[in-house]
Amino acid sequence: IQMTQSPSSLSASIGDRVSITCQASQDIANSLNWYQQKPGVAPKLLIYDASNLQTGVPSRFSGSGSGTDFTFTISSLQPEDIATYYCQQYDHLPPLTFGGGTKVEI
Amino acid sequence: EVQLVESGGAVVHPGGSLRLSCTASGFTFDDHAMHWVRQAPGKGLEWVSVISWDSGSTYYSDSVKGRFTVSRDNSQYSLFLQMNTLTTEDTAFYYCVKTSIPGLAAPFDHWGQGTLVTVSS
């Protein structure tokens, strides 16, 4: 299963609403996760099962979608949100595929 | 607190071998499948391999199949990745990853800090 993530990068202002999309090459139901990776640090799980917020993750992060089309949203961009974000499908193994990533900048 | 600590990364020549280790703590290791994910410097994430809780099932990405072998020792809370016939394309940070629930395919809720493998002549 191929995961097409867009855009590959974006620039936004503090307080902006930011959205990233991820499209699967076939139906993956809601088997979709979103990760945040800051420079020099391992990725961190933010959203699992397409729309569930991982424990301890701020509520400004959200996810939606099912089937082949998914969206990740930051409702109000904060300085600490500068990072690269990845989607990942886990409906089909192997492999567990990641999207290409979206670099979010201020 | 869940901790995953990788070790074994090094500089190796093309065609060489390397064995990575991951020591786990803070959770019941044999309740979970474990994965390896890698990331070439400045590039995206690439899933490498998974092993079931009982070592009964293993899967690999096409890029490493036949060259890499994943294993685990539940008594030692340890995960391993034997890497043979290395090429420059294998240069990457290698992360040991725990799934959130039992099962081979599940969200990755904890990651190690990564260990760097550099394949260079």
Chai-1 contact restraints between the chains, C-beta under 6 A:
chainA,res_idxA,chainB,res_idxB,connection_type,confidence,min_distance_angstrom,max_distance_angstrom,comment,restraint_id
A,N33,B,P107,contact,1.0,0.0,6.0,A-B,restraint_1
A,A42,B,Y95,contact,1.0,0.0,6.0,A-B,restraint_2
A,A42,B,W111,contact,1.0,0.0,6.0,A-B,restraint_3
A,A42,B,Q113,contact,1.0,0.0,6.0,A-B,restraint_4
A,A42,B,G114,contact,1.0,0.0,6.0,A-B,restraint_5
A,P43,B,W111,contact,1.0,0.0,6.0,A-B,restraint_6
A,L45,B,P107,contact,1.0,0.0,6.0,A-B,restraint_7
A,L45,B,D109,contact,1.0,0.0,6.0,A-B,restraint_8
A,Y48,B,P107,contact,1.0,0.0,6.0,A-B,restraint_9
A,Y86,B,L45,contact,1.0,0.0,6.0,A-B,restraint_10
A,Y90,B,A105,contact,1.0,0.0,6.0,A-B,restraint_11
A,L93,B,Y59,contact,1.0,0.0,6.0,A-B,restraint_12
A,L93,B,L104,contact,1.0,0.0,6.0,A-B,restraint_13
A,L93,B,A105,contact,1.0,0.0,6.0,A-B,restraint_14
A,P94,B,Y59,contact,1.0,0.0,6.0,A-B,restraint_15
A,P95,B,W47,contact,1.0,0.0,6.0,A-B,restraint_16
A,P95,B,S61,contact,1.0,0.0,6.0,A-B,restraint_17
A,L96,B,W47,contact,1.0,0.0,6.0,A-B,restraint_18
A,F98,B,L45,contact,1.0,0.0,6.0,A-B,restraint_19
A,G100,B,G44,contact,1.0,0.0,6.0,A-B,restraint_20
A,G101,B,G44,contact,1.0,0.0,6.0,A-B,restraint_21
